[in-house]
Amino acid sequence: MKAQSDNKPGEFPQAYYEKIADDREGVFRHTSFQLEEKLCEAVMEGKKEDALAILRHINASGAKAILAKDPLRSAKNSVICTSVIVARAVIRSGVAADEVFALNDAVILKIEELNDIEAVLAYEEELLVLFVRLAGEHQKLAVSAPVQKALHYIELHLHEKLSARQLAGILYLNPSYFGTLFHKQTGKKVSQYILERKLNESLYFVRQKNFKISEIAQLYGFSSESYYISLFKKHYQVSPQVYRNKELKQG
């Protein structure tokens, strides 16, 4: 089952939700996995000059992939893909996903406003600097390695049932110690963070009318459709169906 492709400007792109980062060849026709990993590492570490040098090397190694019939649309899609990949790298560095999504939304809005191919391609470096800066600012907060690993694991397993005890076991830490550490460094309990991430990302699928609410509940590891609806309503003050109807009406 695939979501519709008519994303709104500023919406986190459908490509993200379809795990575009796993399809490396769709971004740069000749980009090696190793180069892309180096780019992500530089972003995660907040190393601006290294990240820019790697991106320039990637772009110099071959033409951009053709991602649409219209050249301008193709360029925009390609740069949006870059944004998606580096956004995921910033999340892996431990930055709160909501904060990364907010920046990514702003970046996509900017890309959509540009009407010149050269301007779009030039903006790729600008957006890279923005994400590197965000990751670098997070590094200054000195989030510990265990918490970074936990955040990364959560992002990769949102479709599963997750718990603080489970994460503590994966990290070989005492559950109580891990829970305290996570709360101290993120400002949220582990269970709260996991729930908010699941609900936040599920919004995309709620907006797609070809997804049943029961399918979305199952996709994010909720025990039942009714349980998902109750949590959604508690968090957003409306049911998933009411939210969907409102979004479709506005769209």
Beta strands, then each sheet from edge to edge (+ up, - down):
end
